[in-house]
Amino acid sequence: MNARPTRRRGGMLLEVLLALGLFVATGGLVLSVLGDCTRAIARAERLAAAVDASRSVLAEFEAGLRPMGDLAAGDLGELAAPWQDLRVEVRGRRSDHPGLVLAEAKVFDRAGDADAAPIFVLRQLLSLRRDDLDALEADLDASREAEDRSDLDRDASLSELPASVDEEASSSELDERERRR
């Protein structure tokens, strides 16, 4: 007679432990999902801030609130209060359409690495006033000439280095060709 109540108590204990285990596992899964959701929300808010910053900066150029020389210069420095932890680099170049310039705004995390990928990139055609367009074209020409000079200097230094290797390779190739004949 005493064997039956012991089996029931053991069965109840097993059921309670199983229910407790399922409850803990479900709670852990819910907390994990909530953590993933909060990280996704933070990334979405960061992306929205980057989009807002890039659109605002390009709108400032189009409205004439920023000097056109900054389109050729690149980094804009400190941004306004909501975006102080972001860094925006802006580049401009001529477009095929008269009176328009193609501007590209790249938004980076200010605290991130210098080589980090941008959070957001916005490419937009900007309508500029005639005097702004002339000033920008002069700045773009100057920056392009500086880039061309640095490219020429780099190419010249690279062409000097392998010259002896090329001469040795060409003489060995000629020797090889003569042997084949």
C-alpha positions in Angstrom: 0.0 0.0 0.0 2.8 2.4 0.6 4.4 1.9 -2.9 1.6 3.7 -4.8 1.9 7.2 -3.0 5.7 7.2 -3.5 5.3 6.6 -7.3 2.8 9.5 -7.5 5.1 11.8 -5.6 8.0 10.9 -7.9 5.8 11.4 -10.9 4.7 14.8 -9.7 8.3 15.9 -9.0 9.3 14.8 -12.5 6.4 16.8 -14.0 7.3 19.9 -12.0 11.0 19.7 -13.0 10.1 19.2 -16.6 7.7 22.2 -16.5 10.3 24.3 -14.8 12.9 23.4 -17.4 10.5 24.3 -20.2 9.7 27.6 -18.5 13.4 28.5 -18.1 14.2 27.5 -21.7 11.3 29.5 -23.1 12.4 32.5 -20.9 15.9 32.3 -22.3 14.7 32.2 -25.8 12.4 35.2 -25.3 15.3 37.2 -23.7 17.6 36.3 -26.6 15.0 37.4 -29.2 14.4 40.6 -27.3 18.2 41.3 -27.3 18.3 40.7 -31.0 15.4 43.1 -31.5 16.9 45.9 -29.4 20.2 45.6 -31.4 18.2 45.7 -34.7 16.3 48.8 -33.5 19.6 50.5 -32.6 21.1 49.7 -36.0 17.9 51.0 -37.7 18.1 54.2 -35.7 21.7 54.6 -36.6 20.9 54.1 -40.3 18.1 56.6 -40.1 20.4 59.2 -38.4 23.0 58.6 -41.2 20.3 59.0 -43.9 19.1 62.2 -42.3 22.7 63.6 -41.9 23.6 62.9 -45.5 20.3 64.4 -46.9 20.7 67.5 -44.7 24.3 68.1 -45.7 23.4 67.8 -49.4 20.4 70.1 -48.9 22.7 72.7 -47.3 24.9 72.6 -50.4 22.0 73.0 -52.7 20.6 75.9 -50.6 23.9 77.6 -50.7 24.5 77.3 -46.9 27.8 75.5 -47.3 30.6 76.7 -49.6 31.0 74.7 -52.8 34.7 74.2 -52.1 33.7 71.7 -49.4 32.4 69.4 -52.2 36.0 69.1 -53.5 37.6 69.1 -50.1 35.9 66.0 -48.6 35.5 65.8 -44.8 33.0 68.4 -43.4 34.2 68.3 -39.8 31.7 68.6 -36.9 28.0 68.1 -37.6 25.0 69.6 -35.8 23.7 68.3 -32.4 21.8 65.2 -33.5 24.7 63.8 -35.5 27.8 64.8 -33.6 28.8 61.1 -33.4 28.8 60.8 -37.2 31.3 61.9 -39.8 30.3 62.9 -43.4 32.6 62.9 -46.4 31.3 64.7 -49.4 32.7 64.5 -53.0 31.4 66.3 -56.0 32.0 65.8 -59.7 30.7 67.0 -62.9 27.6 65.4 -64.3 26.4 65.0 -67.9 23.6 67.4 -67.2 24.2 71.2 -67.4 23.8 73.1 -64.2 23.9 69.9 -62.1 26.7 68.3 -60.1 26.8 64.7 -58.8 27.4 64.8 -55.1 28.2 61.7 -53.0 27.9 61.8 -49.2 29.4 59.0 -47.2 28.4 58.8 -43.6 30.8 57.1 -41.1 30.8 56.4 -37.4 33.1 58.9 -35.8 34.2 56.4 -33.2 34.9 53.7 -35.8 38.1 52.9 -37.6 39.4 55.2 -40.3 39.1 52.3 -42.8 35.6 51.2 -41.7 32.9 50.9 -44.3 30.4 53.7 -44.4 27.1 53.4 -42.7 25.3 55.0 -45.6 26.2 56.4 -49.0 23.9 58.9 -50.8 24.5 59.9 -54.4 22.4 62.8 -55.6 22.3 65.4 -58.4 22.4 68.9 -57.0 21.1 72.0 -58.8 23.5 74.8 -58.3 23.5 78.5 -58.9 25.7 79.6 -61.8 28.4 81.3 -59.7 28.5 78.3 -57.3 28.9 76.0 -60.3 31.8 78.0 -61.7 33.6 78.0 -58.3 33.0 74.3 -57.9 34.4 73.5 -61.3 37.5 75.5 -60.5 37.9 73.6 -57.2 37.3 70.2 -58.9 39.9 71.0 -61.6 42.4 71.9 -58.9 41.8 68.7 -56.9 41.8 66.6 -60.1 45.2 68.2 -61.1 46.6 67.4 -57.7 45.4 63.8 -57.9 46.8 63.5 -61.4 50.2 64.8 -60.2 50.3 62.3 -57.3 49.3 59.5 -59.7 52.1 60.5 -62.1 54.6 60.6 -59.3 53.5 57.2 -58.1 53.6 55.7 -61.6 57.1 57.2 -62.1 58.4 55.7 -58.9 56.9 52.3 -59.7 58.2 52.3 -63.3 61.8 52.9 -62.0 61.7 50.0 -59.6 61.0 47.0 -61.9 63.1 48.3 -64.9 66.1 46.2 -64.0 63.9 43.2 -63.5 62.2 43.8 -66.8 65.6 44.1 -68.6 66.7 40.8 -67.0 63.5 39.1 -68.0 63.6 40.4 -71.5 67.2 39.3 -72.0 66.4 35.9 -70.6 63.4 35.7 -72.9 65.6 36.5 -75.9 68.1 33.9 -74.9 65.3 31.3 -74.6 64.0 32.2 -78.0 67.5 31.9 -79.6 67.9 28.4 -78.0 64.6 27.3 -79.5 65.7 28.3 -83.0 
